[in-house]
Amino acid sequence: MLKIYTHSAFRRHDTGVGHPETASRLDAAMEGVRRAGASERVLSDVVHPDTGRIIAKVHSREYERDLDEACRSGMRLFHSLDNPISSSSFAAARAAVGTALAAAEDIWQRKESNRAFIVARPPGHHAERTEAMGFCFFNTIACVAEWLREQPGIERVFVFDFDVHHGNGTQSIFNERDDVFYASIHRYPFYPGTGAADEIGSGKGRGFTRNIPMSGGEGDALFLRAVEDEIVRIVDDYEPHAILLSSGFDAHVRDPLGGMRVTEQAYGELTRRVVELAQRHCEGRVLSLLEGGYDMEGLAASTAEHVSALGQVSSRE
């Protein structure tokens, strides 16, 4: 069963006039949920009690404190021009982590559902351990992976990031670990400048990072071939106990930031392949987190295809 999670705090993160990462993205994503016929599966304002502890484990108490103080003090930027903040930005970023952790618990502990899509903002995959970047403050998907690794029987977590921008933060956090495999399909060279094919992890984590860079302007055929030739093989070899998706839809052909030509149908096909992998390796369980996507119709259409595919039921489940 698929559940959709969101939180009222996400709307109160004010990025200012003209910024692409706005609360209207929530409306577009929820329109996609409606088109997929999943509106009645939406849960709101559920936050996990381990939120603060996990944020401090992935980032640090000092980093969390600094962000909180910056928002309280009326500052408009945090760390760089990429990161506008308001008085409610800290609460929104924290709620994103708490909502995703609540979804993870429902899937892997309570087993009330086997798939989840979290409609959250701000996004998270650019946030490094002590640095905010690219509209991101807390690395939500990394927090979920860290929490999952604490759960009995979850020894290997696979994170698949298909945002058009490389998730430098997630890669950096798990760069030297083999218990979280990070794989990314993204445009390169492009913001944030990381994600070359030779970035494969280091130390114990060497070989547990896989970057699949794509040139600008590429569309469905090469995008889906990378999923089939690379992602499927990696997951089958790694045999993860949990699959997490950093689901950015900004490679969509309509997106103003991405410069790619991927369609919503490709996102649906990608998701179906991930669901099949989850059925083989982790009882069909998948958690998907909204990252990028800045054209409202492109985001709505992509979300609709993604949610429809996440909600598919197989006789093997």
Helices and strands as residue ranges (DSSP letters): E 2-6, G 8-12, H 24-35, G 39-41, E 42-44, H 51-58, H 61-72, H 89-105, I 106-110, E 115-118, H 140-149, E 157-161, H 168-173, E 180-187, G 203-205, E 209-214, H 220-226, I 227-231, H 232-238, E 242-247, H 264-281, E 286-290, H 296-310
